[in-house]
């Protein structure tokens, strides 16, 4: 998850570059506070954490498929 300082820095970078650079100081402050509130409440995760969770999900799905196959074999063996 991005820490608040990283979020603040990214917002600052956005406001200082491109079409947002020409905005007045007051509008920049308002936009910055709104963007920071939005990003902070978005509950973002890092790419590393996403990859770890994706791998855990992949293993869980694989295990579920194996168990379903075993259950199917056992059900077919019943008289």
Secondary structure, 3 states (H helix, E strand, C coil): CCCHHHHHHHHHHHHHCHHHHHCCHHHHHHHHHHHHHHHHHCCCCCHHHHHHHHHHHHHHHHHHHHHHHHHHHHHHHCC
